[in-house]
Amino acid sequence: MKTIIFAICIGCLAIPALAAEGIGAASEAPPGAQSFRDLDTNRDGRLTFSEAFPNPRIANSFNQIDQNADGFLTAAEIAAVVR
């Protein structure tokens, strides 16, 4: 019984430490990865979240920009937000 209580206490101590780390925001885009064309690495004319991730402005707003909620961003969806 003491072992179980000890394990629960240790688990409770670990939760705040994990919460403090958080998921984090997208990192700064590498040089040259600012345009839609640069981010569209597979050249299919749309961005997945993975492709958008190098640009924090796009990645951090991905779901808001994705107006039709299909999981992809088109140049038109991005342009609509920029205007």
Backbone as ProteinMPNN parsed JSONL, in Angstrom:
{"seq_chain_A": "MKTIIFAICIGCLAIPALAAEGIGAASEAPPGAQSFRDLDTNRDGRLTFSEAFPNPRIANSFNQIDQNADGFLTAAEIAAVVR", "coords_chain_A": {"N_chain_A": [[0.827, -1.193, 0.0], [1.946, 1.24, 0.792], [3.772, 1.544, -1.235], [2.184, 2.027, -3.471], [0.975, 4.47, -2.769], [3.269, 6.041, -2.643], [4.085, 5.935, -5.34], [1.969, 7.277, -6.561], [2.27, 9.82, -5.437], [4.787, 10.568, -6.464], [4.145, 10.6, -9.174], [2.343, 12.742, -9.192], [4.038, 14.839, -8.63], [5.486, 14.986, -10.952], [3.773, 15.937, -12.905], [3.38, 18.868, -12.843], [5.933, 19.608, -13.735], [6.034, 18.597, -16.328], [3.953, 20.048, -17.463], [4.97, 22.61, -17.38], [6.857, 22.609, -19.384], [5.402, 22.459, -21.786], [3.978, 22.451, -25.143], [4.931, 24.25, -26.955], [5.593, 26.835, -29.38], [5.712, 27.193, -32.953], [8.934, 27.246, -34.404], [11.232, 29.839, -35.495], [11.195, 30.572, -38.945], [13.382, 29.029, -41.3], [15.943, 30.672, -43.248], [14.735, 31.785, -46.386], [12.379, 30.31, -46.367], [9.957, 31.637, -46.377], [7.971, 32.186, -48.256], [4.938, 30.926, -49.796], [5.496, 29.096, -51.812], [8.08, 28.24, -51.101], [7.527, 26.924, -48.708], [5.837, 24.879, -49.518], [6.815, 22.0, -49.863], [6.391, 19.558, -51.22], [5.278, 20.371, -53.523], [2.509, 20.389, -54.19], [0.662, 22.357, -54.249], [-0.646, 23.029, -51.928], [-0.516, 23.403, -48.343], [0.446, 21.287, -45.714], [0.183, 20.899, -42.126], [2.72, 20.191, -41.239], [4.343, 21.134, -43.308], [3.84, 23.852, -43.085], [4.864, 24.445, -40.614], [7.586, 25.522, -40.304], [7.169, 28.269, -40.566], [6.239, 30.436, -38.232], [4.107, 32.293, -38.065], [2.177, 31.342, -39.802], [1.899, 28.636, -38.998], [1.097, 28.823, -36.281], [-1.44, 29.804, -36.546], [-2.802, 28.022, -38.048], [-5.271, 26.474, -38.006], [-7.195, 28.501, -37.951], [-6.721, 29.79, -40.356], [-7.281, 27.793, -42.178], [-9.955, 27.678, -43.709], [-11.901, 25.917, -44.827], [-11.548, 23.676, -43.343], [-10.11, 21.366, -44.144], [-7.661, 20.411, -43.532], [-5.544, 21.337, -44.939], [-3.72, 24.126, -46.27], [-4.326, 26.556, -48.677], [-2.915, 28.784, -51.137], [-4.759, 30.777, -51.613], [-6.356, 30.726, -49.266], [-4.53, 31.601, -47.377], [-3.915, 34.126, -48.435], [-6.382, 35.38, -48.115], [-6.485, 35.86, -45.39], [-4.331, 37.529, -44.99], [-5.068, 39.885, -46.224]], "CA_chain_A": [[0.0, 0.0, 0.0], [2.845, 2.399, 0.833], [4.388, 1.65, -2.56], [1.192, 2.641, -4.353], [0.863, 5.878, -2.374], [4.522, 6.672, -3.055], [4.052, 6.068, -6.798], [1.007, 8.335, -6.88], [2.889, 11.099, -5.056], [5.839, 10.859, -7.449], [3.444, 10.96, -10.406], [1.778, 14.083, -9.029], [5.135, 15.799, -8.694], [5.977, 15.071, -12.322], [2.806, 16.621, -13.766], [3.706, 20.284, -13.053], [7.159, 19.736, -14.513], [5.68, 18.375, -17.73], [3.095, 21.147, -17.903], [5.8, 23.8, -17.549], [7.555, 22.526, -20.66], [4.439, 22.777, -22.825], [4.233, 21.992, -26.491], [5.742, 25.272, -27.604], [5.137, 27.375, -30.655], [6.596, 26.905, -34.083], [10.176, 28.004, -34.366], [11.415, 30.785, -36.591], [11.392, 29.949, -40.247], [14.733, 29.118, -41.818], [16.04, 31.629, -44.351], [14.213, 31.315, -47.666], [11.143, 29.54, -46.225], [8.892, 32.568, -46.042], [6.891, 32.205, -49.235], [4.121, 29.723, -49.932], [6.222, 28.162, -52.671], [9.182, 27.666, -50.317], [6.983, 26.018, -47.702], [5.182, 23.75, -50.195], [7.96, 21.157, -50.228], [6.04, 18.501, -52.175], [4.788, 21.079, -54.712], [1.146, 19.995, -54.555], [-0.19, 23.538, -54.256], [-1.284, 23.219, -50.632], [0.386, 23.159, -47.22], [0.038, 20.535, -44.53], [0.728, 21.556, -40.942], [4.164, 19.929, -41.217], [4.993, 22.043, -44.244], [3.674, 25.216, -42.589], [5.508, 24.58, -39.309], [8.739, 26.421, -40.248], [6.744, 29.662, -40.514], [5.403, 30.504, -37.031], [2.881, 33.071, -38.266], [1.203, 30.459, -40.449], [1.687, 27.43, -38.187], [0.365, 29.13, -35.05], [-2.815, 30.163, -36.911], [-3.169, 27.07, -39.093], [-6.699, 26.118, -37.993], [-7.989, 29.677, -38.279], [-6.521, 30.063, -41.774], [-7.901, 26.683, -42.918], [-11.378, 28.012, -43.692], [-12.776, 24.778, -45.134], [-11.203, 22.625, -42.377], [-9.703, 20.134, -44.815], [-6.328, 20.027, -43.069], [-4.551, 21.899, -45.849], [-3.834, 25.552, -46.564], [-4.032, 26.943, -50.052], [-2.43, 30.16, -51.232], [-5.94, 31.645, -51.508], [-6.756, 30.821, -47.86], [-3.541, 32.454, -46.709], [-4.084, 35.482, -48.948], [-7.598, 35.945, -47.532], [-6.177, 36.302, -44.032], [-3.355, 38.605, -45.071], [-5.773, 41.117, -46.653]], "C_chain_A": [[0.867, 1.251, 0.0], [3.486, 2.625, -0.531], [3.434, 2.344, -3.532], [1.064, 4.133, -4.053], [2.112, 6.643, -2.815], [4.524, 6.907, -4.567], [3.094, 7.174, -7.226], [1.605, 9.7, -6.569], [3.972, 11.508, -6.055], [5.204, 11.285, -8.77], [2.867, 12.363, -10.334], [2.853, 15.157, -9.103], [5.617, 16.002, -10.12], [5.042, 15.883, -13.22], [3.118, 18.106, -13.921], [4.976, 20.48, -13.875], [6.881, 19.547, -15.993], [4.844, 19.524, -18.268], [3.913, 22.405, -18.153], [6.529, 23.792, -18.882], [6.638, 22.908, -21.808], [4.83, 22.235, -24.182], [5.122, 22.98, -27.223], [5.158, 25.693, -28.936], [6.119, 26.979, -31.743], [7.828, 27.79, -33.991], [10.255, 28.957, -35.55], [11.705, 30.041, -37.884], [12.849, 30.063, -40.682], [14.785, 30.113, -42.971], [15.514, 31.015, -45.652], [12.918, 30.544, -47.572], [9.976, 30.443, -45.863], [7.723, 32.501, -47.016], [6.141, 30.876, -49.255], [4.875, 28.665, -50.731], [7.374, 27.49, -51.922], [8.676, 26.646, -49.307], [6.36, 24.761, -48.317], [6.243, 22.796, -50.75], [7.617, 20.055, -51.215], [5.382, 19.059, -53.439], [3.398, 20.624, -55.171], [0.167, 21.167, -54.524], [-0.956, 23.777, -52.978], [-0.302, 22.845, -49.535], [-0.279, 22.284, -46.167], [0.587, 21.296, -43.328], [2.241, 21.373, -40.878], [4.909, 20.865, -42.155], [4.926, 23.486, -43.749], [4.476, 25.48, -41.319], [6.731, 25.5, -39.293], [8.382, 27.907, -40.201], [5.786, 29.832, -39.338], [4.109, 31.284, -37.221], [1.791, 32.203, -38.9], [0.874, 29.264, -39.548], [0.844, 27.708, -36.943], [-1.087, 29.511, -35.309], [-3.399, 29.184, -37.925], [-4.674, 26.802, -39.141], [-7.595, 27.299, -38.327], [-7.887, 30.005, -39.772], [-7.245, 29.021, -42.63], [-9.424, 26.811, -42.878], [-12.296, 26.835, -43.963], [-12.462, 23.546, -44.287], [-10.852, 21.292, -43.04], [-8.309, 19.67, -44.415], [-5.203, 20.522, -43.959], [-4.787, 23.396, -45.991], [-3.496, 25.782, -48.022], [-3.515, 28.374, -50.031], [-3.588, 31.139, -51.086], [-6.394, 31.804, -50.063], [-5.797, 31.726, -47.095], [-3.715, 33.904, -47.137], [-5.316, 36.15, -48.345], [-7.363, 36.476, -46.121], [-5.238, 37.504, -44.049], [-4.027, 39.928, -45.425], [-6.407, 41.815, -45.506]], "O_chain_A": [[0.569, 2.216, -0.704], [3.715, 3.765, -0.933], [3.867, 3.172, -4.334], [1.048, 4.958, -4.967], [2.012, 7.768, -3.304], [4.927, 7.978, -5.021], [3.387, 7.924, -8.157], [1.461, 10.635, -7.356], [4.054, 12.674, -6.441], [5.673, 12.225, -9.411], [2.9, 13.097, -11.322], [2.601, 16.261, -9.585], [6.106, 17.079, -10.461], [5.495, 16.461, -14.208], [3.123, 18.588, -15.053], [5.069, 21.44, -14.64], [7.437, 20.264, -16.825], [5.016, 19.929, -19.418], [3.586, 23.188, -19.045], [6.791, 24.851, -19.453], [7.062, 23.618, -22.72], [5.892, 21.632, -24.342], [5.972, 22.585, -28.021], [4.339, 24.992, -29.531], [7.216, 26.491, -31.47], [7.758, 28.938, -33.553], [9.451, 28.889, -36.479], [12.378, 29.011, -37.893], [13.483, 31.093, -40.453], [13.763, 30.369, -43.608], [15.816, 29.865, -45.972], [12.382, 30.145, -48.607], [9.094, 30.036, -45.108], [6.583, 32.742, -46.618], [6.641, 29.85, -48.794], [4.888, 27.488, -50.369], [7.612, 26.295, -52.098], [9.32, 25.623, -49.076], [6.363, 23.698, -47.695], [6.527, 22.789, -51.948], [8.484, 19.647, -51.988], [4.978, 18.3, -54.32], [3.137, 20.491, -56.367], [-1.029, 20.982, -54.749], [-1.832, 24.641, -52.937], [0.629, 22.071, -49.759], [-1.424, 22.516, -45.781], [1.369, 22.233, -43.49], [2.963, 22.298, -40.505], [5.996, 21.338, -41.823], [5.858, 24.259, -43.972], [4.739, 26.636, -40.988], [6.9, 26.224, -38.312], [9.223, 28.724, -39.827], [4.631, 29.416, -39.428], [3.104, 30.96, -36.589], [0.615, 32.331, -38.559], [-0.294, 28.927, -39.36], [-0.027, 26.912, -36.593], [-1.889, 29.538, -34.375], [-4.389, 29.496, -38.589], [-5.283, 26.894, -40.207], [-8.653, 27.115, -38.93], [-8.862, 30.448, -40.378], [-7.763, 29.349, -43.697], [-10.092, 26.128, -42.102], [-13.378, 26.759, -43.38], [-13.052, 22.486, -44.497], [-11.243, 20.227, -42.562], [-7.829, 18.649, -44.906], [-4.042, 20.168, -43.756], [-5.912, 23.874, -45.849], [-2.504, 25.264, -48.534], [-3.659, 29.086, -49.037], [-3.425, 32.21, -50.502], [-6.781, 32.901, -49.663], [-6.221, 32.524, -46.26], [-3.669, 34.811, -46.305], [-5.302, 37.354, -48.09], [-7.993, 37.452, -45.715], [-5.349, 38.394, -43.206], [-3.591, 40.984, -44.966], [-7.035, 42.859, -45.688]]}, "name": "protein", "num_of_chains": 1, "seq": "MKTIIFAICIGCLAIPALAAEGIGAASEAPPGAQSFRDLDTNRDGRLTFSEAFPNPRIANSFNQIDQNADGFLTAAEIAAVVR"}
